[in-house]
Amino acid sequence: MSAIGDLDPFALPIDLLFPGRSIETLRPHEAELAPHHVDFDTGRILLGVQSHLLQIGTLTILIDTCIGEHKPRPLRADWNARVASGYLDRLAAVGLSPDDIDIVMCTHLHADHIGWNTRLVDGRWVPTFGKARYLIGRSEFDHWRTEEEKAPGSHNHGSFSDSVMPLIEAGCVDLVEDGYELCQGVNLIALPGHTGGQLGLCLCHQQQQAFFCADAIHSPVQVFHPDWATRFCTDPQAAIATRRGLLARAVETGALLIPAHLRHFSAMRILLDVDGIYRPEFVP
């Protein structure tokens, strides 16, 4: 497994990501959270925007495709009309071209997870990974398609039209559901709350498990505070329940958790201390 970075750090004021929350609340955990996950001096949560790459046997899987280039995102200056981001160069640095990707898994359809689904060629948005099947959750797709029909271009920075519909038109999308098997030991799991149809990926080999858990956990901050939902969660209570379930399962089974936006480290193990508080143990 390796990460292909697109934007790092992606820094958000704590009150933007976690409304009503204060940096001072996190001071007891400063040793674990600084400097990679929280900037205590500026009051910002530090995220990374990245893809995760899995190579299992002959199958090459790319999980989420970040922000992309040339996409009109005027509400976010650091996403808007980007060029020369180096994303495809970083893919090449691990020995792969876009045509080497067999499966692109879209955990959900927020703009910072689907941008490289397409790229601009001769004025048209075309699939970046031309030989891949793109997996999109059926309920996730149906929800955002309905929202787009009601108010075209007003959701997710307009990404549905430039990063999803061109794939549908190209015929390279498989709409999938909870339990879908990519290959033996690699299954999709439902992680509702951040969006209604968010999916994660379970890499399960005998007693060893790893969960690519998308935005069910945005930041290690939420390991200490599982009840902190983000401003961008569709159903905050469902998001909290999903996160608590993941943390409990990770403690019970020893599974690794790999959030989409985890910086600097590959994964987290989750420990439960004597006071019943979850704590992350970071894996290089």
PETA-V242140 format. One record per run of one state. SS is the DSSP state (2 for helix, 1 for strand, 0 for the rest). FROM is the first residue (numbers start at 1). LEN is the number of residues. Records with the same first field share a line. If there is no record, write none. Layout:
SS = FROM-LEN / FROM-LEN
This chain:
0 = 1-1 / 18-5 / 34-4 / 40-4 / 57-2 / 64-23 / 94-4 / 101-2 / 107-4 / 114-1 / 122-2 / 128-5 / 151-5 / 164-1 / 171-2 / 177-4 / 184-2 / 191-8 / 206-2 / 215-6 / 225-11 / 254-2 / 260-7 / 273-5 / 284-1
1 = 2-12 / 38-2 / 44-13 / 59-5 / 103-4 / 118-4 / 124-4 / 133-5 / 173-4 / 181-3 / 186-5 / 199-7 / 208-7 / 256-4 / 267-6 / 278-6
2 = 14-4 / 23-11 / 87-7 / 98-3 / 111-3 / 115-3 / 138-13 / 156-8 / 165-6 / 221-4 / 236-18
